[in-house]
Amino acid sequence: MTDVLVPGARDVRGTLEEPDSEPEAVVVACPPHPQHGGSRSDGRLVAVSEALCEAGVACLRFDYGPWDDGDGEREDVRNAIRWADDRYDRVGVFGYSFGASQALLAAGDVDRPLLGIASLAPTASLGTGDDGSEDDLDAVAALSTLEAPTLILYGERDTTVDWEPVVDRARERGDETVALPADHFFLGTREEIARSVGEFFGRLLAEP
């Protein structure tokens, strides 16, 4: 593990985990809501990171900077993607809950190429953006713009976030979706989550 400082206007720190071999691919992992205890040490992110390393892919888990109503956090994701793209040949992004929506939002307009996006329990919208627009933090609209392969995972008993519109749009687009027998916290399903995400990025990012 390596501690990382992601350049940008905000103080964003992360943990980089790499497999024993020298990887050419990395996944940026976005944590859940920071005001609800979300951080780079989230168990779902850690499980995915371990699965990625087993697949030969590095993982950068990071903490957002100071709370900024979703807009600053989206820029944190963009900056983490830029940091990753400067150092690796192939980049993907993954997020859980708030981070799942942020992964979709950032992937929709970041100025760097992404080869895959995986989103666990995204909510349809994070609210209005700093310009007051209802659509500025609309994860469904962001999903509609993505060109890279996309995986959406969701809990069938999840009543915490409004995931249905995201899953419906993903199915309309022909994106891969995975239903899990769980609520928003995914107890007892972390191995399945890690396996699904690890295999998804392994196909897209790992050495042929």
N, C-alpha and C positions, 0 to 999 in steps of 0.2 A: 504494500500500500504506500502511496505517495500523497502528501498534502499538496494541494494545488491552489494558487490564487488566480482567479479568472479576471483578466483585464477588463476595465470598464469604469463607468462613473460610480458604480456601487461596489461595496465590499462583498464580493462573492467568493466563497471558499469551497473547495471540494476535496474529495478523496478519489484518487485514481487507482484502480485495481487492474493488473495486467496478468495474463497467463505467463507461464515460464518461458515460452518462445517469444520472440519479438513480434508483437502483433502489428498488422497494418490497418486494422479496423477498430473502431471504438463506438460505443453507444453512450450517449448523454442521458442520464437518468434524473428525472425531475420529481422532487418529493411532493407529498400532499401539502395541504394548507398550513403555512407556517404559524398562523394564529391559533391553530388547533393542535399544535405540537408536531407538525410535519417537519422532517429534517432528512438529511442524507443518510441517517442511521435507521430509517424506517425499515422494518423487517421484510417488507415486500421488495423494496429496492435492493436490499442486501442479497436476498435469495436470487433475484434476477441477475445481479452482478456475478454471483458465484457460478450460475449456469452459463453466463456469457463467457467467463474465463475458461470454463470447461470446453466451450465450443471454439476457443482460440481467439476470442474477441475481448478487447479491453472495455472497461466501464468507468465513466466519470460520474460519480454521485456528488451533487453539490447542494449547498444551502442558498436560499434566496437572500438578497440584501434586505435592507429595512423595508417594512411593509409599505406598499404603494398601490393598493387597490387593484392589483392585477396587471397594471401596465408596466411598472418597473420589473415585476417578476417575469413578464414575457420578454423584456429586454435581457434579463439575466439568462434566460434560456437561449436566446439568440447569441449572446456573447459566449456562452459555454459551447455552443455549436461552432462558432468561429474559432475558438481556442482549439477545439478538437480537429477541425478541418485543417488548421495550420500544421498539425502534427501527425495526422494519420491520412492514409489514402482513401479510406471509406468510412463514412459516418452515418449512424442512425440515431434516433431519439426515442426514448421511452418515458412514460410518466404514469403516475397513479393519482386518481381522484383530481384534486385541483391541479396537480402536476400533469395529469393525463390531458386535461383541457389545454393547459399551457403548452404542452408538447405539440398539440394540433395547431394552436394559434401561431406559435413560433415557426413551425414547419411551413405554414402557409405563406409566410412573407420574409423568411430569412434569406440573406443574400449569399448563401452557400448551398451546394448540392447535398441532398440527403438521399440515401439509398433505401431507407425503410423507416417507418414510424409505427410504434406500438403504443397503445393507449389502454390502460386498465381503469375501468369505472370513470369514464369522463362524464362531466355534466354538460348539458347543452349550451349553457352560457354562464359566464362569470360576472355578468352585469354590464353596466355602462363603462365605457373607457374614459380616458382623461379629456376627450373632446366632447363628452356627453352623449356619444352615439350609442344607441342600443345594440348596434351590430358590431361594435369595435371588439368586444370580447366574446363573440358568437362562435363557439367551437364547431357547430354544425356547418356554418358558412365557411369556416376555415377548412374543414374536412373536404368540402366540395371542390376546393382548389388544388388539392394535393395530387401529385402525379406519381410519387413513389409508392411502392407497395405498402399497404396499411393494414394493421391488425388491431381490431377492437375486442377487448375482453370485458365481460360484465357479469355481475352477480344477479342471478334470477330473482333473489329475494332482497335486492338492494333498494331500499326506500329512502336513502340519504341523498342521492343525487338524481337528477333528471337525465338518465342515460338513454331512455328509449328513442328520442329523436336522433341521437348520434348513431345508434345501432341501425335504426331504420334507414338513415341516409347511407350508411356504410353498405348495407345490403343492396340498396338501389344501385350503388356504384360497382358492386361486385367485389368489395373488399372482404377480407377474411374476418369472420367473427367467431368468438368462442364464448359459449354460455357456461357459467360455473354455478354449482349448487350452493350459493353463499349469499350473505348480505354484504354490506359495504366493506366489512373488515376482512372478509375472505379467510376466516379461521378454518384450518384444515385443508385449505386448497393452495397453499403457497408453493408446494412442490409442483403442482400442476401448472400454476402460473409461470413459475420459473422455467419449467420444461417447454411450455408453449412459446414463451418469448425467446428463450435460448435457441430453440429450433428455428424459429422465424428468422432471427438475425443470423444464425449460423448458415442458413441457406443463402442469405443475401450478402453477408459481409465477410464470412470466413474464407480462407484460402480454398480455391477449387481443388 
